[in-house]
């Protein structure tokens, strides 16, 4: 099974949470075939905004959303 990962980010209302200020402004960076690739891109984007506490980038495990009944490997 292909394990897809989405990297996305944007401005959040509170740095302690993941509620985006404007969903239209959320940046969809890309979809990656494995966690290592997604993490590399995520680090790059996160480091660019390290001084801005309200900017947040995350990795979403798309494969867990697409097939939630699969056992973890």
Secondary structure, 3 states (H helix, E strand, C coil): CCCCEEEEEEEECCCCCCCECCHHHCEEEEEECCHHHHHHHHHHHHHHCCCCCCEEEEEEEHHHHHCCCCCCC
